[in-house]
Amino acid sequence: MIFAPLSLQGAWRVDPEPRGDARGLFARIFCAEEFGAHGLVARWVQMNVSLNREAGTLRGMHFQRPPAADAKLVRCTAGAILDVLVDLRAGSASFGAWCAVELTPDNRSAVYVPQGVAHGFQTLAPDSEVTYCHSAAYSPAHEGGLRYDDPAVGIDWPLPVANLSPRDQNNPLLAELEPITA
Ligand SMILES: Cc1cn([C@H]2C[C@H](O)[C@@H](COP(=O)(O)OP(=O)(O)O[C@H]3O[C@@H](C)C(=O)[C@@H](O)[C@H]3O)O2)c(=O)[nH]c1=O
């Protein structure tokens, strides 16, 4: 696998190194030893999938607070998404900054989201399916959200925003959030 650091410290793009043959290809998409060697969480306790019918659908920006803070490993298994991260870690040099990676079934890339970083995505095609692993169990008591359109963050969403959940319409702004401490 190829690990490429993203602009937010501790966030990575993880690409497979496919081996092709007459049947198609084979590639490793997770390896506890390689993730551990890069200092990444290598133990997943939950795996989720979401299907999004329309292009432009936006889910985010979501995170969990300690002691349920979770790292995520995100892949797009149908359609296409722009996967987006916002740094919410107290004292981080990139606090409040965002970065994004386009994920598709064809590029087979994954995004590693570290603890303390909010995550969301917008679908770029209809019927986009997102599959992701979590390092901590879902804990509604520790869930947090950040407004997808906070001007102080300035995420450049590529399509008109569609299908926001009621929760995501009402998430707080960065200035209203308590930064996340480990
Ligand atoms: C995330 C989650 C939700 N749920 C429930 C709560 C609710 O009734 C229903 C849908 O939940 P939500 O509206 O929060 O789903 P969604 O907006 O897709 O939330 C997800 O968004 C992306 C961007 C992430 O990063 C994920 O961690 C997660 O927060 O499923 C679970 O039972 N387990 C879970 O792990």
The ligand as an SDF file (V2000), in Angstrom:
LIG
                    3D

 35 37  0  0  0  0  0  0  0  0999 V2000
  -23.3410    6.6210   12.5730 C   0  0  0  0  0  0  0  0  0  0  0  0
  -24.4140    5.6710   13.1050 C   0  0  0  0  0  0  0  0  0  0  0  0
  -25.7460    6.0010   13.0230 C   0  0  0  0  0  0  0  0  0  0  0  0
  -26.6850    5.1560   13.5080 N   0  0  0  0  0  0  0  0  0  0  0  0
  -28.1190    5.5220   13.3550 C   0  0  0  0  0  0  0  0  0  0  0  0
  -28.5190    6.8940   13.8450 C   0  0  0  0  0  0  0  0  0  0  0  0
  -29.6060    7.3030   12.8870 C   0  0  0  0  0  0  0  0  0  0  0  0
  -30.8530    6.7570   13.3100 O   0  0  0  0  0  0  0  0  0  0  0  0
  -29.2310    6.6080   11.5920 C   0  0  0  0  0  0  0  0  0  0  0  0
  -28.5270    7.5420   10.6010 C   0  0  0  0  0  0  0  0  0  0  0  0
  -27.4700    8.1970   11.3010 O   0  0  0  0  0  0  0  0  0  0  0  0
  -26.8480    9.5520   10.7790 P   0  0  0  0  0  0  0  0  0  0  0  0
  -27.9110   10.4180   10.2590 O   0  0  0  0  0  0  0  0  0  0  0  0
  -25.9700   10.0780   11.8830 O   0  0  0  0  0  0  0  0  0  0  0  0
  -25.9490    9.0380    9.5640 O   0  0  0  0  0  0  0  0  0  0  0  0
  -24.8460    9.8130    8.7670 P   0  0  0  0  0  0  0  0  0  0  0  0
  -25.2550   11.2330    8.6130 O   0  0  0  0  0  0  0  0  0  0  0  0
  -24.5500    9.0340    7.5590 O   0  0  0  0  0  0  0  0  0  0  0  0
  -23.6090    9.7520    9.7630 O   0  0  0  0  0  0  0  0  0  0  0  0
  -22.3510    9.3660    9.3150 C   0  0  0  0  0  0  0  0  0  0  0  0
  -21.8170   10.4390    8.5380 O   0  0  0  0  0  0  0  0  0  0  0  0
  -20.4870   10.2550    8.0910 C   0  0  0  0  0  0  0  0  0  0  0  0
  -20.0530   11.5300    7.3920 C   0  0  0  0  0  0  0  0  0  0  0  0
  -19.5580    9.8100    9.1370 C   0  0  0  0  0  0  0  0  0  0  0  0
  -18.3810   10.1990    9.2130 O   0  0  0  0  0  0  0  0  0  0  0  0
  -20.0750    8.7620   10.0490 C   0  0  0  0  0  0  0  0  0  0  0  0
  -19.2030    8.5950   11.1710 O   0  0  0  0  0  0  0  0  0  0  0  0
  -21.4790    9.0430   10.5040 C   0  0  0  0  0  0  0  0  0  0  0  0
  -21.4680   10.1490   11.4250 O   0  0  0  0  0  0  0  0  0  0  0  0
  -28.3800    5.5170   11.9440 O   0  0  0  0  0  0  0  0  0  0  0  0
  -26.3600    3.9700   14.0810 C   0  0  0  0  0  0  0  0  0  0  0  0
  -27.2380    3.1840   14.5420 O   0  0  0  0  0  0  0  0  0  0  0  0
  -25.0420    3.6160   14.1770 N   0  0  0  0  0  0  0  0  0  0  0  0
  -24.0640    4.4180   13.6930 C   0  0  0  0  0  0  0  0  0  0  0  0
  -22.8570    4.0690   13.7840 O   0  0  0  0  0  0  0  0  0  0  0  0
  1  2  1  0
  2  3  2  0
  2 34  1  0
  3  4  1  0
  4  5  1  0
  4 31  1  0
  5  6  1  0
  5 30  1  0
  6  7  1  0
  7  8  1  0
  7  9  1  0
  9 10  1  0
  9 30  1  0
 10 11  1  0
 11 12  1  0
 12 13  2  0
 12 14  1  0
 12 15  1  0
 15 16  1  0
 16 17  2  0
 16 18  1  0
 16 19  1  0
 19 20  1  0
 20 21  1  0
 20 28  1  0
 21 22  1  0
 22 23  1  0
 22 24  1  0
 24 25  2  0
 24 26  1  0
 26 27  1  0
 26 28  1  0
 28 29  1  0
 31 32  2  0
 31 33  1  0
 33 34  1  0
 34 35  2  0
M  END
$$$$
